[in-house]
Amino acid sequence: MNELEMAAAKDPVCGMDVNREIAAAQGLTAEHDGETYFFCGKGCKLDFTEDPARYFDPSYEPHM
């Protein structure tokens, strides 16, 4: 795994690849069930924190 792959995470709301370090520095993270999730922007973070279970439903497909 290269350095870029290690720094990337999937935004669970929109499916975008997100740089973990940048997201963390901008406060675009949320904890849920002991896991840290990273987001591309405030909107995705807010959507996730309002209803995290929605994004774990097997029928949910991330979209932008």
HELIX and SHEET records of a PDB file:
HELIX    1   1 GLU A    3  ALA A    7  1                                   5    
HELIX    2   2 ARG A   20  ALA A   25  1                                   6    
HELIX    3   3 LYS A   42  GLU A   50  1                                   9    
HELIX    4   4 PRO A   52  PHE A   56  5                                   5    
SHEET    1   A 2 ALA A   8  LYS A  10  0                                        
SHEET    2   A 2 ASP A  17  ASN A  19 -1                                        
SHEET    1   B 2 THR A  29  HIS A  32  0                                        
SHEET    2   B 2 GLU A  35  PHE A  38 -1                                        
END                                                                             
